[in-house]
C-alpha cells in the first residue's frame, strides 16, 4: 500500500512538472510571438474615403453647367461680349480664377456693323449657391472682371456682375 501511494505521489509530481513545463513553453511562445497568442481578429479594412463632392459650376447662357470653360458668353441676348482663351488657375469650392480676353463689340456705328475688340481680363467667379434647377449642384452666382490695361467703355477697370442663369 505504501508503494502504491509513493508511486501515485511520484506520478502526481511528474504531472505537475509537465504541466508547469507546458505552461512555461506556452508563456515563452506568447512572449516571443505575441501575434500568435492574440485572439484571431478580422482582417483590417482600409478606411473608405468620403465621396468627393461634385465641382461648383458656372451656368452658361443655355442653362448648361460648365467647369473651367475655355469660353464664356457674357451677353446672352446679342452675343456682343464673350470671354475667350480662359486659362483657369484655380477652381475651388468658394472661388474660381482665370485670365483671358474679353471680346467686346464696339457697336460702331451700330452693333451689326461693329468690330470686336480684345481686352485682357482677370476673371473671378464667386458666391456659390445651390442651383435650384439641379438639386445637389452648386453654382457660382457672381463674376468679377478686372481689366489690367484698358477696359471697354463705359465699363470700369473692376466690375462685378450677378450671374442670373
C-alpha positions as CSV (number, residue, x, y, z in Angstrom):
1,X,0.0,0.0,0.0
2,X,2.9,2.4,0.8
3,X,4.4,1.5,-2.5
4,X,1.2,2.4,-4.3
5,X,1.0,5.7,-2.5
6,X,4.6,6.6,-3.3
7,X,4.0,5.6,-6.9
8,X,0.8,7.7,-7.0
9,X,2.7,10.7,-5.4
10,X,5.5,10.3,-7.9
11,X,3.1,10.3,-10.8
12,X,1.3,13.3,-9.5
13,X,4.6,15.2,-9.0
14,X,5.6,14.3,-12.6
15,X,2.2,15.5,-13.9
16,X,2.7,18.8,-12.1
17,X,6.2,19.2,-13.6
18,X,4.9,18.5,-17.1
19,X,2.0,21.0,-16.5
20,X,4.4,23.7,-15.2
21,X,6.8,23.0,-18.1
22,X,3.9,23.2,-20.7
23,X,2.8,26.5,-19.2
24,X,6.4,27.8,-19.3
25,X,6.6,26.8,-23.0
26,X,3.3,28.5,-23.8
27,X,4.4,31.6,-21.9
28,X,7.7,31.7,-23.8
29,X,5.9,31.3,-27.1
30,X,3.4,34.0,-26.3
31,X,6.3,36.4,-25.3
32,X,8.3,35.5,-28.4
33,X,5.4,35.6,-30.8
34,X,2.7,37.9,-29.4
35,X,0.6,37.8,-32.6
36,X,0.3,34.1,-32.3
37,X,-1.0,34.4,-28.8
38,X,-3.6,37.1,-29.7
39,X,-7.1,36.0,-30.4
40,X,-7.8,35.8,-34.1
41,X,-9.2,39.0,-35.5
42,X,-11.0,40.0,-38.7
43,X,-8.7,41.4,-41.4
44,X,-8.2,45.2,-41.1
45,X,-10.3,47.2,-43.6
46,X,-9.0,50.3,-45.2
47,X,-11.0,53.3,-44.3
48,X,-13.5,54.2,-47.0
49,X,-12.8,57.8,-48.3
50,X,-15.7,60.2,-48.2
51,X,-17.1,60.7,-51.7
52,X,-15.8,63.8,-53.5
53,X,-18.4,66.4,-53.9
54,X,-19.1,67.5,-57.5
55,X,-17.3,70.7,-58.5
56,X,-19.1,74.0,-58.3
57,X,-20.3,75.0,-61.8
58,X,-20.9,78.2,-63.8
59,X,-24.1,78.1,-65.7
60,X,-23.9,79.3,-69.3
61,X,-26.5,81.2,-71.4
62,X,-28.1,77.9,-72.4
63,X,-28.6,76.7,-68.8
64,X,-25.8,74.2,-69.0
65,X,-23.3,73.6,-66.2
66,X,-19.7,74.4,-67.1
67,X,-16.5,73.6,-65.3
68,X,-13.3,75.5,-66.4
69,X,-14.8,76.7,-69.7
70,X,-12.4,78.0,-72.4
71,X,-15.1,80.5,-73.5
72,X,-18.0,82.1,-71.7
73,X,-20.6,84.3,-73.2
74,X,-21.5,87.3,-71.1
75,X,-24.0,89.0,-73.4
76,X,-26.6,86.2,-73.8
77,X,-29.1,88.3,-75.6
78,X,-27.0,89.5,-78.5
79,X,-23.6,87.8,-78.2
80,X,-21.7,91.1,-78.2
81,X,-19.5,90.3,-75.2
82,X,-17.6,87.0,-74.8
83,X,-14.7,85.8,-72.7
84,X,-12.3,83.7,-74.7
85,X,-9.0,81.9,-74.1
86,X,-9.7,81.4,-70.5
87,X,-6.9,79.8,-68.5
88,X,-8.1,78.7,-65.1
89,X,-5.5,78.9,-62.3
90,X,-8.0,77.9,-59.6
91,X,-11.4,76.2,-59.4
92,X,-12.4,75.7,-55.8
93,X,-15.5,75.3,-53.7
94,X,-15.7,79.1,-53.0
95,X,-14.0,80.8,-55.9
96,X,-12.5,80.2,-59.4
97,X,-9.9,82.4,-61.1
98,X,-8.8,82.7,-64.7
99,X,-7.1,85.0,-67.2
100,X,-8.2,85.5,-70.7
101,X,-9.6,88.0,-73.2
102,X,-12.9,89.9,-73.1
103,X,-14.0,90.3,-76.7
104,X,-16.4,93.2,-76.8
105,X,-18.3,94.5,-79.8
106,X,-17.7,98.3,-80.1
107,X,-21.1,98.7,-81.8
108,X,-19.8,101.5,-84.0
109,X,-21.6,102.8,-85.9
110,X,-24.2,100.2,-84.7
111,X,-23.7,96.7,-83.3
112,X,-24.3,94.8,-86.5
113,X,-21.5,96.8,-88.2
114,X,-19.3,97.0,-85.1
115,X,-15.9,95.3,-84.6
116,X,-14.9,93.0,-81.7
117,X,-12.1,94.5,-79.6
118,X,-9.9,92.4,-77.3
119,X,-9.3,93.4,-73.7
120,X,-7.0,91.3,-71.4
121,X,-9.0,90.4,-68.3
122,X,-8.8,88.6,-65.0
123,X,-11.9,86.7,-64.1
124,X,-13.1,85.6,-60.7
125,X,-16.2,83.5,-60.0
126,X,-17.6,83.6,-56.5
127,X,-20.7,83.4,-54.3
128,X,-21.5,79.7,-54.7
129,X,-25.1,78.8,-54.0
130,X,-27.3,75.7,-54.5
131,X,-28.7,75.6,-58.1
132,X,-32.5,75.3,-57.7
133,X,-32.8,73.7,-61.2
134,X,-30.3,70.9,-60.3
135,X,-30.6,69.6,-56.8
136,X,-27.2,68.6,-55.4
137,X,-25.4,71.0,-57.7
138,X,-23.8,74.3,-56.6
139,X,-23.2,77.2,-59.0
140,X,-21.2,80.4,-58.9
141,X,-23.5,83.4,-58.8
142,X,-21.1,86.3,-59.3
143,X,-18.4,87.1,-61.9
144,X,-15.8,89.8,-61.3
145,X,-13.9,91.2,-64.3
146,X,-10.6,93.1,-63.7
147,X,-9.0,94.8,-66.6
148,X,-5.3,95.3,-66.0
149,X,-5.0,97.5,-69.1
150,X,-7.8,99.4,-70.9
151,X,-11.4,98.5,-70.1
152,X,-14.2,98.6,-72.7
153,X,-16.0,101.9,-72.4
154,X,-18.1,102.6,-70.3
155,X,-17.1,99.6,-68.1
156,X,-14.8,100.4,-65.1
157,X,-11.5,98.5,-64.7
158,X,-13.0,96.4,-61.9
159,X,-16.6,95.3,-62.2
160,X,-18.8,92.6,-60.6
161,X,-21.9,91.2,-62.2
162,X,-24.6,88.8,-60.8
163,X,-24.9,85.7,-62.8
164,X,-28.6,85.0,-63.2
165,X,-28.7,81.8,-65.2
